[in-house]
Amino acid sequence: MRLAAVLSTIFRHPKAREVIGLLVTASALLLLVSLVSFSPHDPSFFHYVSREEAPRNFGGLVGAHVAGDLLGIVGIAAFLFPPALFWLGFTLIVGGNREPRAVEVVGFFCLFISTCLLFSLLQHQGIVTSFRGGQPGGFLGALLFHVLRPALGPFGLYLATLTGMLLCVILISQGSFVGLIRSLREIVAWLGSGLAGVFQSARRAIPTAPLPEGQVGRRERPRRERPSRIAPPETPQDSAGEAPGTTRRVAREMGEHELPPLSLLDAAGPPSSRPLDHERDENKKILEKTLRDFGVEGRVSETQSGPVITRYEIEPAPGIKVNRIVSLADDLALSLKALSVRIVAPIPGKAAVGVEIPNKNRAVVPLRDVLASEAFEKCRSPLPIALGKDTAGDPYVADLQQMPHLLIAGATGSGKSVCIHSIILGFLYRSAPEALRLLLIDPKRVELSVYNHIPHLVDDPLVAGTNGGDQAWQVITDARQAAKCLQMVVKHMEGRYKLFAEVGARSLEAYNTARSMEKPRLAHLVVVIDELADLIFSESSLVENSIARLAQMARAVGIHLVVATQRPSVDVITGVIKANFPARISFQVSSKVDSRTILDTNGAEQLLGGGDMLFLPPVSSKPTRIHGCYVSDQEIARVVESLKAKNVFEPFPWALQVAEDTQSDGGEIADEDETLYREAERIVRQTGQPSISLLQRRLRIGFNRAGRMIDRMEREGIVSHPDARGHRVVLKPWSAGV
């Protein structure tokens, strides 16, 4: 016991560990050189040399004796000693305060014995004859073979030897058999994906030989890693006569657009370095001990390791309140020396409390991993959202159609912009411009401008009408213009509802199936707003009212919103917006108040940043922790350039609202009578009140018609643009003359 205490004290001293580690490493190197340069003519315990001559071993006389004795005793298994000593020296130098475990030492010696027995068995079968003049299994292997062979027989001896070697490897690695197989599978998959990327790069680098003149050939399409096809939305089979022909025509139109290949995205890196079993065991003991110190009895029943955190599931003893465990979050973080600890109490569907602890080495989740996953393939929606990987390391894919709108919030630098890019690229990798159109609003002017001129963008009639040409397919950066575009989307939504009513459809898929040839085919429209706070402060009433109307009514007609903000305060995320956005994502925030503003619960303040998020699905009250995908600027640029190369721009059918605007309330015609407009102008300039309701009462006209009159007065410079509260000012009062 005193010797064990002395050794433990030495191992805990940093300088002593480094000195011993260097000595062990040097001994391992000397032993390896001695074994490699062994000569059966050198002196040893098993070989006597009468003549006095210099040994041929590079390790000298000591090396000759050590190598000869080891090879004579254990045979080829002697070559396992140098790696074992190298590992021990490395652990002593860089392993911190970790001491070699007894189970590891026992595992090493059992592995040596099993190896000796295996080579002796192979020698007896005639597979291996001899090794440098001696027995392959050494004296120890031959002894074990002659003792065990009569009892087990050849087959039993083979089975016992291989099983013992496998158990020894598991003891040494402190892992499980399933974990060992999984790690080997991950390494093989990583090597396979890397080789595939190298072969594809080489194939692209080989120039294609030109065809001889006059010979017409068919251009071969480049191969892709997976069949990147566009599946039309699943629609109920209608008995109408036009449905089958319409479906075939839509499929043919969608087939003309080729989706970008996955090779444009960076390949996955090496498998993530998750905590080893001995690290998890240590954390389990610390968790259980800390809970007992505070009077909470419980045990850790299960662990789940992800790319960023490891979740420990604690089953409390009967009579223990869950709130007692929740209140110990800071104490657990102190005991575990963790950056932060998040407690999930209880875990949905389990009688356990989850304690999420950050991993020492965080792994990056490439977007390509999620897009190539089975979860993304199984999601047949045209609007899949590749969020990232959950706490168990499994890809997590959501469906924007089921949400049907998404609110994203978090502090600056927490990963919102990268998440938006991942969402947009997920759409672009699934849907063609005929099935999806994007309206991108970026008041910051730098985040989404890379998507200018891709064929999925809608054309802005305001820009096209003033500047024309290519500027029509650009990201909207002006706050006032964005407010008008949102109003335009509202009118377009109303026009879609009228078309749906004419054909008796209740969804976008049903309309596209039942429509006649004269009616336009409609695509999903996704409005992405990168910074809501800037729009709210610039055009408060217009933006909030438009977003509220779209969030309440736009789902059935295929219009969806993805809204992000870096200011999670109640004046930005108002009650009206929260009520209509059941699906929300929160990245790291600074306080519990901000977390409750976004998710209605605490937890976002304990996130780690860098893509670590809490996702609140629309059908759940408990958020799910996900580590978001990472996509670099170079990857985005490659995908965008691939889409721009198609150079096919189709105008968006904004004119759907014309049929509604041609009529006003009460059946009046839409073009205002000039006399009536002049009367309205006189009323506004005399009273100094540019109010729509005032014109409705005085002239007895509808709301839409009065609103168009006010808009015309704004264009003519009679009234001002509405401020943040929607108020206007008369710029040309009646005293100035008509």
Secondary structure, 3 states (H helix, E strand, C coil): CHHHHHHHHHHHCHHHHHHHHHHHHHHHHHHHHHHHCCCCCCCECCECCCCCCCCCCCCHHHHHHHHHHHHHHHHHHHHHHHHHHHHHHHHHHHCCCCCCCHHHHHHHHHHHHHHHHHHHHHHHCCCCCCECCECCCHHHHHHHHHHHHHHHHHHHHHHHHHHHHHHHHHHHHCCCHHHHHHHHHHHHHHHHHHHHHHHHHHHHHCCCCCCCCCCCCCCCCCCCCCCCCCCCCCCCCCCCCCHHHHHHHHHHHHHCCCCCCHHHCCCCCCCCCCCCHHHHHHHHHHHHHHHHHCCCCEEEEEEEECCCEEEEEEEECCCCCHHHHHCCHHHHHHHHCCCCCEEECCCCCCCCEEEEEECCCCCCCEHHHHHCCHHHHHCCCCCEEEEEEECCCCEEEEEHHHCCCEEEECCCCCCHHHHHHHHHHHHHCCCCCCCEEEEEECCCCCCCHHHCCCCCECCCHHHHHHCCHHHHCCCECCHHHHHHHHHHHHHHHHHHHHHHHHHCCCCHHHHHHHCCCCCCCCCEEEEEECCHHHHHHHCHHHHHHHHHHHHHHCCCCCEEEEEEECCCCCCCCCHHHHHCCCEEEECCCCCHHHHHHHHCCCCHHHCCCCCEEEEECCCCCCCEEEEECECCHHHHHHHHHHHHCCCCCCCCCHHHHHHHHCECHHHCECCCCHHHHHHHHHHHHHHCCCCHHHHHHHHCCCHHHHHHHHHHHHHCCCECCCCCCCCCCECCCHHHCC
